Amino acid sequence: MSSINFGNTANDYKTYRQGFPTQFFEQLRERNLIGTNKRVLDLGTGTGTLARGTALAGSQVTAVDIAEPLLEQAKVLDKEQDVEIAYHVAPAEDTSLPNASFDTVMAGQCWHWFDRPRATAEVYRLLVPQGHIVIAHLDWIPLSGNVVEATEQLILKHNPAWAMSGGNGLYPQWLTDLGEGGFVEIQTFSFDLDLIYTHEAWRGRIRASAGISASLSDEAVQIFDDEMQAMLTSQFPDDPLNVHHRVWAVAAVKPNE
């Protein structure tokens, strides 16, 4: 897919993307990956959903993204939740932040957008010895007959170049990235859950995705959204919807040098 620009999704992204659930942050705390006095960097932060949850757990959070419109929305949400996060416009592969300045570096829902070898090397540089990298995903899961499957089919109708359908929420290739990048003690964890979306919110969530507002014209987005509204009304009349999702994460350690 060419020319993905998440800056175009900023309003819907801020309003409709729910972000990682509470139990995900609880698991991070149990693993001592976030918490009081932890210095954490969030790469590809978007509107800061992962960064905010980490800050609310007591961490000192810095966050970077290349899309300044998303960072502006993040600051609005931070103010609403009374958290302080230091934002920088920068790519994950070259943050210009100091060496060995973080205890944990996180990447939520974005590792696939990076030049992965370069991003892995940058994370290694940024972490203190025995610091942790966490790569995490919160993915909708298409199952036979569910609203996710129908939604993905509609996205493909309007954007045949979209290449992210049919996922299972698991990313074993990230383990190879970390192993080849020198990280050790690689561990994964996952769990499934249903997220609740009204029809309006699910439409907004889908607009704020790579396959729609980040890659289609405004006119094409409107045509898609009208058809999605009709599809939900006819095929999935329950409102709100239970939308099946999977949280998956891998964590690894930078060894002592």
C-alpha positions as CSV (number, residue, x, y, z in Angstrom):
1,M,0.0,0.0,0.0
2,S,1.4,3.4,-0.9
3,S,1.3,6.7,0.8
4,I,0.0,6.0,4.3
5,N,-0.5,9.2,6.3
6,F,-2.0,8.7,9.8
7,G,-2.0,12.5,10.2
8,N,-5.1,12.4,8.1
9,T,-6.9,10.2,10.7
10,A,-6.1,12.5,13.7
11,N,-9.7,13.5,14.7
12,D,-11.1,10.0,14.4
13,Y,-8.0,8.5,15.9
14,K,-8.3,10.6,19.0
15,T,-12.1,10.0,19.4
16,Y,-12.5,6.3,18.5
17,R,-9.4,4.3,18.9
18,Q,-9.8,2.7,22.4
19,G,-6.2,1.8,23.1
20,F,-4.9,-1.0,25.3
21,P,-7.1,-2.3,28.1
22,T,-6.4,-1.9,31.9
23,Q,-5.4,-5.6,32.2
24,F,-2.6,-5.1,29.8
25,F,-1.0,-2.4,31.9
26,E,-1.6,-4.5,35.0
27,Q,0.5,-7.3,33.3
28,L,3.2,-4.8,32.4
29,R,3.4,-3.7,36.1
30,E,3.5,-7.3,37.3
31,R,6.5,-7.9,35.0
32,N,8.2,-4.7,36.4
33,L,8.2,-3.2,32.9
34,I,6.4,0.0,34.0
35,G,5.7,1.6,37.3
36,T,7.0,4.3,39.7
37,N,10.2,5.9,38.7
38,K,10.5,3.8,35.5
39,R,11.8,5.9,32.6
40,V,9.8,4.8,29.6
41,L,9.9,5.7,25.9
42,D,6.9,5.1,23.7
43,L,7.7,4.8,20.0
44,G,5.1,5.6,17.3
45,T,2.9,6.9,20.0
46,G,0.1,8.2,17.8
47,T,-2.4,9.9,20.1
48,G,-0.6,8.6,23.2
49,T,-2.9,5.8,24.4
50,L,0.0,3.5,25.4
51,A,2.0,6.4,26.8
52,R,-0.9,7.7,28.9
53,G,-1.6,4.3,30.4
54,T,2.1,4.0,31.2
55,A,2.2,7.4,32.8
56,L,-0.9,6.7,34.9
57,A,1.0,3.7,36.3
58,G,3.6,6.1,37.7
59,S,6.2,6.0,34.9
60,Q,8.2,9.0,33.6
61,V,7.1,8.9,29.9
62,T,8.6,10.3,26.8
63,A,6.9,9.6,23.4
64,V,7.8,10.1,19.8
65,D,5.9,10.0,16.5
66,I,6.4,11.4,13.0
67,A,2.8,12.6,12.7
68,E,2.6,16.0,14.5
69,P,-1.2,16.2,14.2
70,L,-1.5,13.0,16.2
71,L,0.8,14.4,18.9
72,E,-1.4,17.6,19.1
73,Q,-4.4,15.3,19.8
74,A,-2.4,13.4,22.3
75,K,-1.7,16.6,24.3
76,V,-5.4,17.3,24.5
77,L,-6.1,13.9,25.8
78,D,-3.3,14.2,28.3
79,K,-4.8,17.3,29.7
80,E,-8.2,15.7,30.1
81,Q,-6.6,12.9,32.1
82,D,-4.1,15.1,34.0
83,V,-0.9,13.4,32.9
84,E,2.4,14.8,31.7
85,I,4.2,13.2,28.8
86,A,7.2,14.7,26.9
87,Y,6.5,14.5,23.2
88,H,9.0,14.7,20.3
89,V,8.4,14.7,16.5
90,A,10.9,12.0,15.4
91,P,11.1,8.7,13.6
92,A,11.5,5.5,15.7
93,E,14.7,4.7,13.8
94,D,16.4,8.0,14.7
95,T,15.0,9.6,17.8
96,S,18.0,11.8,18.6
97,L,17.5,11.0,22.3
98,P,20.5,10.3,24.6
99,N,22.2,6.9,24.8
100,A,21.1,4.6,27.7
101,S,18.4,7.0,28.9
102,F,15.4,4.6,29.3
103,D,14.5,1.6,31.5
104,T,11.8,0.5,29.0
105,V,11.1,1.3,25.4
106,M,7.7,0.4,24.1
107,A,6.1,0.2,20.6
108,G,2.3,-0.3,20.5
109,Q,0.5,-1.2,17.3
110,C,3.3,0.2,15.1
111,W,6.4,-2.0,14.8
112,H,5.3,-3.1,11.3
113,W,5.5,0.5,10.1
114,F,9.2,0.9,11.1
115,D,12.5,-0.1,9.3
116,R,12.7,-2.9,11.8
117,P,16.5,-3.6,11.9
118,R,17.2,0.2,12.4
119,A,14.4,0.5,15.0
120,T,15.8,-2.5,16.9
121,A,19.3,-1.0,16.9
122,E,17.9,2.4,18.1
123,V,16.0,0.8,21.0
124,Y,19.2,-1.1,22.0
125,R,21.1,2.2,22.0
126,L,18.4,4.0,24.1
127,L,18.1,1.3,26.8
128,V,20.2,1.0,29.9
129,P,21.8,-2.5,30.4
130,Q,19.1,-4.8,31.7
131,G,16.5,-2.5,30.3
132,H,13.4,-3.9,28.4
133,I,11.8,-3.6,25.0
134,V,8.1,-4.2,24.7
135,I,6.4,-4.6,21.4
136,A,2.6,-4.9,21.8
137,H,-0.5,-5.2,19.6
138,L,-4.2,-4.8,20.2
139,D,-5.8,-6.3,17.0
140,W,-9.4,-6.9,16.0
141,I,-9.8,-10.6,15.1
142,P,-11.8,-11.8,12.1
143,L,-13.8,-14.9,12.8
144,S,-16.4,-16.6,10.5
145,G,-19.5,-14.4,10.4
146,N,-18.4,-11.8,12.9
147,V,-18.4,-8.0,12.4
148,V,-14.7,-7.9,11.9
149,E,-14.8,-10.3,9.0
150,A,-17.5,-8.3,7.3
151,T,-15.7,-5.0,7.9
152,E,-12.4,-6.3,6.4
153,Q,-14.3,-7.5,3.3
154,L,-15.8,-4.0,3.0
155,I,-12.4,-2.4,3.4
156,L,-11.0,-4.6,0.6
157,K,-13.9,-3.7,-1.7
158,H,-13.0,0.0,-1.4
159,N,-9.2,-0.4,-1.0
160,P,-8.0,-3.6,-2.7
161,A,-4.4,-2.6,-2.0
162,W,-5.0,-2.9,1.7
163,A,-2.7,-5.8,2.9
164,M,-3.6,-6.2,6.5
165,S,-6.7,-8.4,6.5
166,G,-7.1,-11.9,7.9
167,G,-4.6,-11.4,10.8
168,N,-4.6,-13.6,13.9
169,G,-2.9,-11.0,16.2
170,L,0.3,-13.0,16.6
171,Y,3.7,-11.7,15.4
172,P,6.4,-14.3,15.7
173,Q,8.7,-12.4,13.3
174,W,9.2,-9.7,16.0
175,L,11.0,-12.4,18.1
176,T,13.5,-12.8,15.3
177,D,14.0,-9.0,15.1
178,L,14.9,-9.0,18.8
179,G,17.1,-12.0,18.8
180,E,19.1,-10.8,15.8
181,G,19.3,-7.4,17.5
182,G,21.1,-8.8,20.5
183,F,18.2,-8.9,23.0
184,V,17.8,-11.9,25.4
185,E,15.2,-13.4,27.7
186,I,12.5,-13.0,25.0
187,Q,9.0,-13.7,26.3
188,T,5.5,-13.3,25.0
189,F,2.0,-13.1,26.5
190,S,-1.4,-12.7,25.1
191,F,-5.1,-12.7,25.9
192,D,-8.4,-12.2,24.1
193,L,-11.3,-9.9,25.0
194,D,-14.3,-8.2,23.5
195,L,-14.3,-4.4,23.2
196,I,-17.6,-2.6,23.1
197,Y,-18.3,-0.2,20.2
198,T,-21.4,1.6,19.2
199,H,-22.1,1.5,15.5
200,E,-20.9,5.1,15.3
201,A,-17.7,4.3,17.2
202,W,-16.9,1.3,15.1
203,R,-17.3,3.3,12.0
204,G,-15.0,5.9,13.4
205,R,-12.5,3.3,14.5
206,I,-12.3,1.9,11.0
207,R,-12.0,5.3,9.4
208,A,-9.0,5.9,11.7
209,S,-7.1,2.9,10.1
210,A,-4.4,2.4,7.5
211,G,-6.9,1.1,4.9
212,I,-9.3,4.0,5.0
213,S,-8.6,7.6,6.1
214,A,-4.8,7.1,6.1
215,S,-4.8,6.1,2.4
216,L,-8.1,7.1,0.7
217,S,-9.4,10.5,-0.5
218,D,-12.0,12.3,1.6
219,E,-14.6,11.5,-1.0
220,A,-13.7,7.8,-1.0
221,V,-13.8,7.7,2.8
222,Q,-17.3,9.1,2.8
223,I,-18.5,6.6,0.2
224,F,-17.0,3.8,2.3
225,D,-18.5,5.1,5.6
226,D,-22.0,5.3,4.1
227,E,-21.8,1.7,2.9
228,M,-20.4,0.6,6.3
229,Q,-23.3,2.3,8.1
230,A,-25.7,0.4,5.8
231,M,-23.9,-2.9,6.4
232,L,-24.0,-2.6,10.1
233,T,-27.7,-1.7,10.2
234,S,-28.6,-4.7,8.0
235,Q,-26.2,-7.4,9.2
236,F,-25.3,-6.4,12.7
237,P,-28.3,-4.5,14.2
238,D,-27.2,-4.9,17.8
239,D,-25.9,-1.6,19.0
240,P,-23.5,-1.6,20.8
241,L,-21.4,-4.4,19.3
242,N,-19.1,-6.8,21.0
243,V,-15.9,-6.8,18.8
244,H,-13.4,-9.6,19.3
245,H,-9.8,-8.5,19.9
246,R,-6.5,-10.0,20.9
247,V,-3.7,-8.4,23.0
248,W,-0.3,-9.8,22.2
249,A,3.1,-8.6,23.4
250,V,6.7,-9.6,23.4
251,A,9.3,-8.4,25.9
252,A,13.0,-8.8,25.9
253,V,16.1,-7.6,27.8
254,K,19.2,-5.7,26.7
255,P,22.1,-7.7,28.3
256,N,24.9,-6.3,30.3
257,E,27.7,-5.2,28.0
